[in-house]
Amino acid sequence: MRRYWQKRPLLVRQAIPSLQSPVARERLFELAARDDVESRLVTAFGGRWRLAHGPFDARNLPSPRRRAWTLLVQGVNLHDEAADALLARFRFLPDARLDDLMASYATDGGGVGPHVDSYDVFLVQTHGRRRWRIGRQRDLRLVPGLPLKILAGFRPTHEWVLEPGDLLYLPPGVAHEGVALGECITCSIGFRAPAWQELVEPWFAALAERARVAGRYRDPQQRPTRRPGRLPPAMCAAALRALGRIRPNRRDAARALLTQLSEPKPHVVFDRPARPLGMVRFAAAVRARGVRLDPRTRLLYDGGDAAINGELFELGDRRAAAALRSLADRRALEGASLHARDPTLRTLLYEWYVAGWLHLQRRGETRA
């Protein structure tokens, strides 16, 4: 982190020795056929780039024996435990920054062309081989008329071939191109970097709830006017002074970030329990088995505030706050750690359970 994070690329040979791909080709094809999974198909048949968005019926995908095509499946960690476990290896970074795991399946010669990302990415080779070429360049002009953002003047300075277990880290702004050498699967761990404009709406929403500006406009010095349609300059100046007293503080910024960064992506759908337990039976089950967050759930906290899947709430008393912070950090907790007898905490957990945001631990399952 000190030497490379957001500074320069890093290649780590055998970062994960003996790595088995968390998802096979057939599993990716199954996910790409679902409505609740974001997927894309990139082809370069005959040197002509094409892009299509899923879902895709596996029977309509090109043959794996055909060259130069790529299937990109976003958020694989939301639907596959092995992919979620691979993503969890990167939780040395805050969840607020982690986005998801994308799996890229490609046949020989497949890729998405040379391009630049605005976010950090860890590229983990999980099956087969892929050649990566990278370079820093100022010329970011794109090839016109293409459905993909492909650099027109890509000038690589480094080249490597990655094999299963190898890892390549790229900070934002590094031009890169990956091309499959035979059939391969690459897992990309991407990161969120909030655009400040995206925080404006949640901040104004919070501001509208708490803003209290005393007083009312007065104009004892108003003179008769010949221009009644004109907004009085004194009124505008007075409004500016009044509104200027409302300034965002640290909590406003934190709550805007909590709201925006915990919000699931639009295509995410939670599976509610078909026959949810009643409150009493749920509380007993929690004490006996503990709980775990659904892979699709994003739970973040700051001070006394927290947000789960875009919904802000206060952490409550000391015991409840400690339990919920631990749940956010560890993604799962034993029943004894949750103090489920606390009525406020018990109600929160039950609401999340009914919504599909949280599940009872399987018997014998422990996570940390």
DOSE-56015 format. One record per residue (C-alpha): residue number from 0; residue in three letters; x, y, z. Coordinates in pm, whole numbers, always signed. Layout:
! residues N
@seq NUM, type ALA, u X, v Y, w Z
...
***
This chain:
! residues 368
@seq 0, type MET, u +0, v +0, w +0
@seq 1, type ARG, u +281, v +241, w +84
@seq 2, type ARG, u +478, v +184, w -236
@seq 3, type TYR, u +221, v +101, w -503
@seq 4, type TRP, u -139, v +190, w -416
@seq 5, type GLN, u -256, v +461, w -659
@seq 6, type LYS, u +109, v +521, w -753
@seq 7, type ARG, u +235, v +257, w -995
@seq 8, type PRO, u +154, v -91, w -1129
@seq 9, type LEU, u +265, v -406, w -952
@seq 10, type LEU, u +300, v -760, w -1088
@seq 11, type VAL, u +300, v -1039, w -828
@seq 12, type ARG, u +384, v -1383, w -958
@seq 13, type GLN, u +197, v -1659, w -774
@seq 14, type ALA, u +24, v -1416, w -541
@seq 15, type ILE, u -226, v -1698, w -477
@seq 16, type PRO, u -39, v -2026, w -537
@seq 17, type SER, u -233, v -2326, w -669
@seq 18, type LEU, u -535, v -2103, w -734
@seq 19, type GLN, u -838, v -2279, w -875
@seq 20, type SER, u -1079, v -2060, w -1069
@seq 21, type PRO, u -1375, v -1975, w -842
@seq 22, type VAL, u -1609, v -2000, w -1140
@seq 23, type ALA, u -1589, v -2234, w -1438
@seq 24, type ARG, u -1698, v -2147, w -1791
@seq 25, type GLU, u -2032, v -2325, w -1749
@seq 26, type ARG, u -2111, v -2136, w -1429
@seq 27, type LEU, u -2038, v -1801, w -1598
@seq 28, type PHE, u -2268, v -1894, w -1884
@seq 29, type GLU, u -2543, v -1974, w -1630
@seq 30, type LEU, u -2499, v -1639, w -1456
@seq 31, type ALA, u -2497, v -1450, w -1787
@seq 32, type ALA, u -2843, v -1593, w -1862
@seq 33, type ARG, u -2998, v -1434, w -1550
@seq 34, type ASP, u -3191, v -1106, w -1543
@seq 35, type ASP, u -3039, v -1003, w -1209
@seq 36, type VAL, u -2679, v -1035, w -1330
@seq 37, type GLU, u -2505, v -770, w -1539
@seq 38, type SER, u -2321, v -923, w -1834
@seq 39, type ARG, u -2167, v -808, w -2163
@seq 40, type LEU, u -2044, v -984, w -2474
@seq 41, type VAL, u -1753, v -834, w -2669
@seq 42, type THR, u -1660, v -978, w -3008
@seq 43, type ALA, u -1391, v -886, w -3255
@seq 44, type PHE, u -1482, v -1117, w -3539
@seq 45, type GLY, u -1312, v -1016, w -3862
@seq 46, type GLY, u -1148, v -726, w -3678
@seq 47, type ARG, u -1485, v -556, w -3619
@seq 48, type TRP, u -1567, v -471, w -3256
@seq 49, type ARG, u -1919, v -538, w -3130
@seq 50, type LEU, u -2076, v -503, w -2786
@seq 51, type ALA, u -2399, v -662, w -2660
@seq 52, type HIS, u -2563, v -655, w -2317
@seq 53, type GLY, u -2713, v -959, w -2144
@seq 54, type PRO, u -2889, v -1162, w -2037
@seq 55, type PHE, u -2763, v -1423, w -2284
@seq 56, type ASP, u -2901, v -1768, w -2344
@seq 57, type ALA, u -2598, v -2000, w -2343
@seq 58, type ARG, u -2717, v -2148, w -2673
@seq 59, type ASN, u -2687, v -1804, w -2835
@seq 60, type LEU, u -2331, v -1738, w -2721
@seq 61, type PRO, u -2051, v -1799, w -2971
@seq 62, type SER, u -1886, v -2139, w -2962
@seq 63, type PRO, u -1591, v -2170, w -2721
@seq 64, type ARG, u -1399, v -2302, w -3022
@seq 65, type ARG, u -1438, v -1968, w -3200
@seq 66, type ARG, u -1162, v -1710, w -3154
@seq 67, type ALA, u -1173, v -1349, w -3038
@seq 68, type TRP, u -1473, v -1315, w -2808
@seq 69, type THR, u -1514, v -1226, w -2442
@seq 70, type LEU, u -1794, v -1264, w -2190
@seq 71, type LEU, u -1783, v -1019, w -1897
@seq 72, type VAL, u -1993, v -1108, w -1593
@seq 73, type GLN, u -2019, v -837, w -1326
@seq 74, type GLY, u -2074, v -895, w -953
@seq 75, type VAL, u -1995, v -1267, w -956
@seq 76, type ASN, u -1920, v -1245, w -583
@seq 77, type LEU, u -2287, v -1163, w -523
@seq 78, type HIS, u -2395, v -1503, w -652
@seq 79, type ASP, u -2107, v -1742, w -591
@seq 80, type GLU, u -1945, v -1824, w -254
@seq 81, type ALA, u -1604, v -1910, w -402
@seq 82, type ALA, u -1593, v -1577, w -588
@seq 83, type ASP, u -1701, v -1399, w -269
@seq 84, type ALA, u -1416, v -1570, w -81
@seq 85, type LEU, u -1167, v -1448, w -344
@seq 86, type LEU, u -1299, v -1091, w -314
@seq 87, type ALA, u -1269, v -1115, w +66
@seq 88, type ARG, u -891, v -1156, w +28
@seq 89, type PHE, u -885, v -789, w -69
@seq 90, type ARG, u -1061, v -661, w +245
@seq 91, type PHE, u -731, v -511, w +359
@seq 92, type LEU, u -897, v -217, w +184
@seq 93, type PRO, u -1218, v -57, w +321
@seq 94, type ASP, u -1552, v -197, w +204
@seq 95, type ALA, u -1644, v +160, w +109
@seq 96, type ARG, u -1380, v +132, w -166
@seq 97, type LEU, u -1436, v -230, w -272
@seq 98, type ASP, u -1682, v -268, w -557
@seq 99, type ASP, u -1718, v -622, w -688
@seq 100, type LEU, u -1554, v -912, w -867
@seq 101, type MET, u -1596, v -928, w -1242
@seq 102, type ALA, u -1507, v -1247, w -1427
@seq 103, type SER, u -1387, v -1225, w -1785
@seq 104, type TYR, u -1408, v -1541, w -1994
@seq 105, type ALA, u -1227, v -1521, w -2327
@seq 106, type THR, u -1138, v -1750, w -2611
@seq 107, type ASP, u -802, v -1731, w -2785
@seq 108, type GLY, u -737, v -1373, w -2895
@seq 109, type GLY, u -1029, v -1238, w -2694
@seq 110, type GLY, u -1013, v -905, w -2512
@seq 111, type VAL, u -1178, v -564, w -2492
@seq 112, type GLY, u -905, v -359, w -2657
@seq 113, type PRO, u -657, v -112, w -2506
@seq 114, type HIS, u -830, v +124, w -2265
@seq 115, type VAL, u -794, v +330, w -1946
@seq 116, type ASP, u -994, v +285, w -1624
@seq 117, type SER, u -1073, v +560, w -1376
@seq 118, type TYR, u -1051, v +320, w -1080
@seq 119, type ASP, u -801, v +80, w -922
@seq 120, type VAL, u -814, v -283, w -1027
@seq 121, type PHE, u -652, v -610, w -924
@seq 122, type LEU, u -639, v -856, w -1215
@seq 123, type VAL, u -615, v -1215, w -1095
@seq 124, type GLN, u -553, v -1485, w -1352
@seq 125, type THR, u -761, v -1787, w -1248
@seq 126, type HIS, u -762, v -2011, w -1558
@seq 127, type GLY, u -546, v -2026, w -1869
@seq 128, type ARG, u -309, v -1748, w -1973
@seq 129, type ARG, u -352, v -1384, w -2072
@seq 130, type ARG, u -97, v -1140, w -2212
@seq 131, type TRP, u -109, v -794, w -2059
@seq 132, type ARG, u +50, v -484, w -2208
@seq 133, type ILE, u +48, v -159, w -2013
@seq 134, type GLY, u +175, v +195, w -2049
@seq 135, type ARG, u +131, v +546, w -1916
@seq 136, type GLN, u +39, v +792, w -2185
@seq 137, type ARG, u -113, v +1135, w -2220
@seq 138, type ASP, u -278, v +1066, w -2555
@seq 139, type LEU, u -620, v +936, w -2450
@seq 140, type ARG, u -797, v +985, w -2782
@seq 141, type LEU, u -1041, v +708, w -2867
@seq 142, type VAL, u -1105, v +526, w -3191
@seq 143, type PRO, u -1421, v +696, w -3324
@seq 144, type GLY, u -1737, v +508, w -3406
@seq 145, type LEU, u -1679, v +207, w -3179
@seq 146, type PRO, u -1913, v +73, w -2907
@seq 147, type LEU, u -1610, v +42, w -2676
@seq 148, type LYS, u -1371, v +308, w -2544
@seq 149, type ILE, u -1059, v +186, w -2725
@seq 150, type LEU, u -747, v +400, w -2731
@seq 151, type ALA, u -647, v +515, w -3077
@seq 152, type GLY, u -275, v +549, w -3005
@seq 153, type PHE, u -191, v +282, w -2747
@seq 154, type ARG, u +184, v +272, w -2678
@seq 155, type PRO, u +270, v -6, w -2429
@seq 156, type THR, u +592, v +4, w -2231
@seq 157, type HIS, u +565, v -327, w -2039
@seq 158, type GLU, u +437, v -672, w -2131
@seq 159, type TRP, u +374, v -986, w -1924
@seq 160, type VAL, u +196, v -1319, w -1963
@seq 161, type LEU, u -5, v -1408, w -1652
@seq 162, type GLU, u -78, v -1766, w -1547
@seq 163, type PRO, u -317, v -1898, w -1277
@seq 164, type GLY, u -230, v -1745, w -940
@seq 165, type ASP, u -55, v -1440, w -1086
@seq 166, type LEU, u -183, v -1092, w -1000
@seq 167, type LEU, u -147, v -754, w -1167
@seq 168, type TYR, u -242, v -433, w -985
@seq 169, type LEU, u -314, v -123, w -1192
@seq 170, type PRO, u -383, v +222, w -1045
@seq 171, type PRO, u -625, v +458, w -1220
@seq 172, type GLY, u -509, v +609, w -1547
@seq 173, type VAL, u -274, v +332, w -1663
@seq 174, type ALA, u -350, v +227, w -2019
@seq 175, type HIS, u -373, v -151, w -2056
@seq 176, type GLU, u -475, v -431, w -2287
@seq 177, type GLY, u -532, v -797, w -2205
@seq 178, type VAL, u -547, v -1065, w -2475
@seq 179, type ALA, u -628, v -1430, w -2406
@seq 180, type LEU, u -368, v -1687, w -2509
@seq 181, type GLY, u -607, v -1975, w -2555
@seq 182, type GLU, u -920, v -2007, w -2340
@seq 183, type CYS, u -884, v -1817, w -2012
@seq 184, type ILE, u -1069, v -1665, w -1717
@seq 185, type THR, u -950, v -1350, w -1541
@seq 186, type CYS, u -1110, v -1213, w -1225
@seq 187, type SER, u -1102, v -835, w -1181
@seq 188, type ILE, u -1145, v -683, w -836
@seq 189, type GLY, u -1262, v -330, w -895
@seq 190, type PHE, u -1299, v -33, w -662
@seq 191, type ARG, u -1538, v +252, w -606
@seq 192, type ALA, u -1419, v +611, w -624
@seq 193, type PRO, u -1715, v +843, w -557
@seq 194, type ALA, u -1756, v +1140, w -786
@seq 195, type TRP, u -1824, v +1441, w -565
@seq 196, type GLN, u -2126, v +1531, w -777
@seq 197, type GLU, u -2288, v +1202, w -669
@seq 198, type LEU, u -2283, v +1320, w -307
@seq 199, type VAL, u -2481, v +1637, w -375
@seq 200, type GLU, u -2825, v +1473, w -369
@seq 201, type PRO, u -2781, v +1276, w -41
@seq 202, type TRP, u -2625, v +1582, w +121
@seq 203, type PHE, u -2916, v +1807, w +22
@seq 204, type ALA, u -3159, v +1539, w +143
@seq 205, type ALA, u -2990, v +1536, w +483
@seq 206, type LEU, u -2974, v +1914, w +482
@seq 207, type ALA, u -3347, v +1941, w +419
@seq 208, type GLU, u -3414, v +1727, w +726
@seq 209, type ARG, u -3197, v +1917, w +973
@seq 210, type ALA, u -3177, v +2273, w +837
@seq 211, type ARG, u -3341, v +2529, w +1063
@seq 212, type VAL, u -3289, v +2889, w +953
@seq 213, type ALA, u -3453, v +3136, w +1189
@seq 214, type GLY, u -3605, v +3467, w +1083
@seq 215, type ARG, u -3788, v +3598, w +781
@seq 216, type TYR, u -3711, v +3854, w +514
@seq 217, type ARG, u -3777, v +4217, w +607
@seq 218, type ASP, u -3733, v +4531, w +400
@seq 219, type PRO, u -3813, v +4841, w +606
@seq 220, type GLN, u -3596, v +5050, w +370
@seq 221, type GLN, u -3782, v +4945, w +54
@seq 222, type ARG, u -3851, v +5240, w -177
@seq 223, type PRO, u -4129, v +5269, w -436
@seq 224, type THR, u -4028, v +5098, w -761
@seq 225, type ARG, u -4095, v +5156, w -1128
@seq 226, type ARG, u -3979, v +4798, w -1209
@seq 227, type PRO, u -4209, v +4568, w -1009
@seq 228, type GLY, u -4107, v +4258, w -1209
@seq 229, type ARG, u -3746, v +4281, w -1099
@seq 230, type LEU, u -3620, v +4067, w -806
@seq 231, type PRO, u -3506, v +4316, w -540
@seq 232, type PRO, u -3126, v +4301, w -505
@seq 233, type ALA, u -3161, v +4342, w -127
@seq 234, type MET, u -3382, v +4032, w -110
@seq 235, type CYS, u -3127, v +3827, w -303
@seq 236, type ALA, u -2843, v +3949, w -79
@seq 237, type ALA, u -3043, v +3869, w +236
@seq 238, type ALA, u -3123, v +3519, w +109
@seq 239, type LEU, u -2756, v +3458, w +33
@seq 240, type ARG, u -2660, v +3558, w +388
@seq 241, type ALA, u -2928, v +3331, w +538
@seq 242, type LEU, u -2844, v +3027, w +323
@seq 243, type GLY, u -2474, v +3087, w +373
@seq 244, type ARG, u -2519, v +3006, w +741
@seq 245, type ILE, u -2591, v +2645, w +645
@seq 246, type ARG, u -2266, v +2467, w +579
@seq 247, type PRO, u -2193, v +2095, w +550
@seq 248, type ASN, u -2015, v +1954, w +852
@seq 249, type ARG, u -1822, v +1632, w +893
@seq 250, type ARG, u -2133, v +1432, w +981
@seq 251, type ASP, u -2310, v +1557, w +668
@seq 252, type ALA, u -2018, v +1437, w +456
@seq 253, type ALA, u -2005, v +1100, w +632
@seq 254, type ARG, u -2379, v +1041, w +602
@seq 255, type ALA, u -2372, v +1131, w +231
@seq 256, type LEU, u -2089, v +883, w +178
@seq 257, type LEU, u -2261, v +613, w +384
@seq 258, type THR, u -2579, v +651, w +181
@seq 259, type GLN, u -2414, v +655, w -159
@seq 260, type LEU, u -2149, v +387, w -104
@seq 261, type SER, u -2383, v +137, w +62
@seq 262, type GLU, u -2640, v +161, w -218
@seq 263, type PRO, u -2661, v -164, w -418
@seq 264, type LYS, u -2638, v -148, w -795
@seq 265, type PRO, u -2972, v -119, w -978
@seq 266, type HIS, u -2979, v -481, w -1098
@seq 267, type VAL, u -2926, v -629, w -749
@seq 268, type VAL, u -3225, v -826, w -619
@seq 269, type PHE, u -3241, v -977, w -269
@seq 270, type ASP, u -3394, v -1319, w -207
@seq 271, type ARG, u -3648, v -1289, w +73
@seq 272, type PRO, u -3713, v -1601, w +282
@seq 273, type ALA, u -4015, v -1787, w +144
@seq 274, type ARG, u -4144, v -1867, w +495
@seq 275, type PRO, u -3975, v -1630, w +740
@seq 276, type LEU, u -3964, v -1723, w +1105
@seq 277, type GLY, u -4164, v -1518, w +1350
@seq 278, type MET, u -3982, v -1272, w +1572
@seq 279, type VAL, u -3963, v -1502, w +1876
@seq 280, type ARG, u -3834, v -1804, w +1683
@seq 281, type PHE, u -3591, v -1581, w +1492
@seq 282, type ALA, u -3444, v -1440, w +1813
@seq 283, type ALA, u -3395, v -1793, w +1949
@seq 284, type ALA, u -3230, v -1902, w +1624
@seq 285, type VAL, u -2999, v -1601, w +1631
@seq 286, type ARG, u -2880, v -1688, w +1981
@seq 287, type ALA, u -2821, v -2048, w +1877
@seq 288, type ARG, u -2669, v -2002, w +1532
@seq 289, type GLY, u -2564, v -1642, w +1472
@seq 290, type VAL, u -2613, v -1442, w +1154
@seq 291, type ARG, u -2428, v -1357, w +833
@seq 292, type LEU, u -2479, v -1075, w +587
@seq 293, type ASP, u -2600, v -1160, w +239
@seq 294, type PRO, u -2313, v -1119, w -13
@seq 295, type ARG, u -2518, v -846, w -183
@seq 296, type THR, u -2555, v -644, w +140
@seq 297, type ARG, u -2333, v -341, w +197
@seq 298, type LEU, u -2314, v -235, w +562
@seq 299, type LEU, u -2093, v +63, w +649
@seq 300, type TYR, u -2056, v +274, w +962
@seq 301, type ASP, u -1898, v +595, w +1086
@seq 302, type GLY, u -1914, v +709, w +1447
@seq 303, type GLY, u -2273, v +668, w +1562
@seq 304, type ASP, u -2417, v +646, w +1210
@seq 305, type ALA, u -2443, v +352, w +975
@seq 306, type ALA, u -2607, v +262, w +646
@seq 307, type ILE, u -2721, v -67, w +505
@seq 308, type ASN, u -2805, v -93, w +135
@seq 309, type GLY, u -2855, v +282, w +106
@seq 310, type GLU, u -3064, v +325, w +424
@seq 311, type LEU, u -2921, v +540, w +703
@seq 312, type PHE, u -2974, v +457, w +1069
@seq 313, type GLU, u -2816, v +535, w +1405
@seq 314, type LEU, u -2620, v +260, w +1578
@seq 315, type GLY, u -2799, v +299, w +1910
@seq 316, type ASP, u -2661, v +219, w +2254
@seq 317, type ARG, u -2308, v +100, w +2323
@seq 318, type ARG, u -2379, v -273, w +2309
@seq 319, type ALA, u -2586, v -257, w +1991
@seq 320, type ALA, u -2333, v -27, w +1825
@seq 321, type ALA, u -2044, v -261, w +1907
@seq 322, type ALA, u -2234, v -560, w +1769
@seq 323, type LEU, u -2330, v -386, w +1445
@seq 324, type ARG, u -1979, v -251, w +1386
@seq 325, type SER, u -1844, v -601, w +1434
@seq 326, type LEU, u -2107, v -739, w +1197
@seq 327, type ALA, u -2002, v -485, w +932
@seq 328, type ASP, u -1633, v -569, w +977
@seq 329, type ARG, u -1664, v -947, w +994
@seq 330, type ARG, u -1977, v -998, w +778
@seq 331, type ALA, u -2097, v -1262, w +1027
@seq 332, type LEU, u -2124, v -1303, w +1405
@seq 333, type GLU, u -2200, v -1571, w +1656
@seq 334, type GLY, u -2525, v -1536, w +1846
@seq 335, type ALA, u -2359, v -1461, w +2176
@seq 336, type SER, u -2188, v -1159, w +2022
@seq 337, type LEU, u -2509, v -1002, w +1902
@seq 338, type HIS, u -2692, v -954, w +2234
@seq 339, type ALA, u -3011, v -1046, w +2048
@seq 340, type ARG, u -3213, v -981, w +2362
@seq 341, type ASP, u -3166, v -607, w +2301
@seq 342, type PRO, u -3508, v -510, w +2157
@seq 343, type THR, u -3380, v -241, w +1918
@seq 344, type LEU, u -3105, v -462, w +1781
@seq 345, type ARG, u -3337, v -760, w +1759
@seq 346, type THR, u -3590, v -556, w +1558
@seq 347, type LEU, u -3324, v -431, w +1319
@seq 348, type LEU, u -3186, v -780, w +1258
@seq 349, type TYR, u -3532, v -921, w +1204
@seq 350, type GLU, u -3620, v -650, w +949
@seq 351, type TRP, u -3300, v -723, w +759
@seq 352, type TYR, u -3369, v -1097, w +774
@seq 353, type VAL, u -3718, v -1055, w +628
@seq 354, type ALA, u -3578, v -828, w +354
@seq 355, type GLY, u -3317, v -1091, w +261
@seq 356, type TRP, u -3028, v -865, w +363
@seq 357, type LEU, u -2915, v -1099, w +638
@seq 358, type HIS, u -2942, v -1474, w +699
@seq 359, type LEU, u -2913, v -1714, w +986
@seq 360, type GLN, u -2584, v -1897, w +990
@seq 361, type ARG, u -2591, v -2252, w +867
@seq 362, type ARG, u -2548, v -2500, w +1148
@seq 363, type GLY, u -2180, v -2551, w +1217
@seq 364, type GLU, u -2082, v -2251, w +1002
@seq 365, type THR, u -1850, v -1987, w +1141
@seq 366, type ARG, u -1703, v -1685, w +971
@seq 367, type ALA, u -1462, v -1415, w +1069
***
